[in-house]
Every structure is written in structure tokens, then in C-alpha cells.
């Protein structure tokens, strides 16, 4: 009985470890593939959390989407493709004076240059390259605000990316199709643009 038990342990334990590894690997691959199917709203919510960790008054100010399908998902056909670029702006940082240069520690030496305080935060969603070509990669960093972005709406856009796609389709956009969709704060409100190169191009109000 003891020998049989030892034999079972000899074969069952490694088998269980292998099965566990396959299960973990399969689950990770399934999770990774699902990241490609998230629509714009998912990434906007995730980006907002990171932007608010950077500045608690950060508000979404620019949306840029590439290869956007009618379901609101940015398709990433090739490694290195960028799907979404989301820019948040901090009113407090935009209106604060530039950081002053640190005092020099050597008498008579010129002071070191001041470090600019960036008032915007860019969150980028794309497909990895090389060995990570089958993974979605995200990156968030403080940046200089886009030129002309001086006013900020504290309200999110009324329209979703899917609603903009439906409206564009009613105006003649081909479905299926991949669109470049952009939105930005202009004055006190949002304005959308929809473009499928060599097919259609629309400017749309945010009045859903």
C-alpha cells in the first residue's frame, strides 16, 4: 500500500503542477486577449483614475482614437499601433507659477534651470511591439498641454464614441470601417470630429 501511495505521489504531484501551470497560462492569455476588446469608456475611466492620482482636479480635455470600430473599440491590427490618447488638464497647475530654480550650492555659479510644471497628463493605450506584440500597453505621463487648450470643461462629453459612430453612419460613414475619432474642449463645451480617410469627414456637436 505504501509503494502504491509513493507511486501516486510521484506521478500526481508533477501532473498537478503542470496542470496548474497550463491553467494559469491559459487564464493569462485569455485575460490578455480580452484587453483588446475594451471600448473607449473603459479606457477613459482607467485613465481618469491615473490622472486624478497625478492631480486631484484633472479633467478630461482631449480624446484621440485611431482604428475605431462602430462598437467603440480601437482595433490594433499591428504591433506598435496606438489606439487611444487621452489628455487630462489640471486647472490648478495651469494657473500656478512656474517652479522657481533651486539655489546654487556653489557661490557665484549660475542657478540651474527651473523644471517646468506640466499642466496636462496624457494616457496612451496601444499594442506592444516585439515580444509584447500580443499585449495591450498603457502609459500615463505629465505632458505640456496641447497648443490652444486654455479652457476646460468640468463636464465629460455627453456623447459616447459609439453614439458618434452611429451618427456618422447616418450621415454616410461605411460600416464596417475604421475611423479616426477626436474630441476636445472648445470654449465651454466639447466638439467631435470623425474621419475615415478617403471616405468621409464630419465635425459633430456634442449634443446627444
SULRA-V729230 format. One line per field, one symbol per residue. ss: DSSP state (A for helix, B for strand, O for the rest). phi: phi as a letter, one per 20 degrees, with the letter a starting at -180 (. if undefined). A space follows every 50 residues. Layout:
BEGIN
ss->???
phi->???
END
This chain:
BEGIN
ss->OAAAAAAAAAAAAAAAAAAAAAAAAAAAAAAAAAAAAOBAAAAAAAAAAA AAAAOOOOBBBBBBBBBBOOOOBBOOOOOOOBBBBBBBBOAAAAAOOOOO OOOOOOOOOOOOOOOOOOOBBBBBBBBOOAAAOOOBBBBBBBBOOOOOOO OOOOOOOOOOAAAAAAAAAAOOOOOOOOBBBBBBBBOOBBBBBBBBOOOB BBBBBOOO
phi->.fffffffffefffffffffffffffffffffffffeffggfffffffff ffffbfdfcfcbccccleefeneefcfcgnfdeccdddcdffffeeffff ffffedgnffffffefefeccddddbefcmfefdcedcbcbfbffggned dceeefffeeffffffffffeoffcfaddedcbbfcmdcecdccbdgmcb bcdcfecf
END
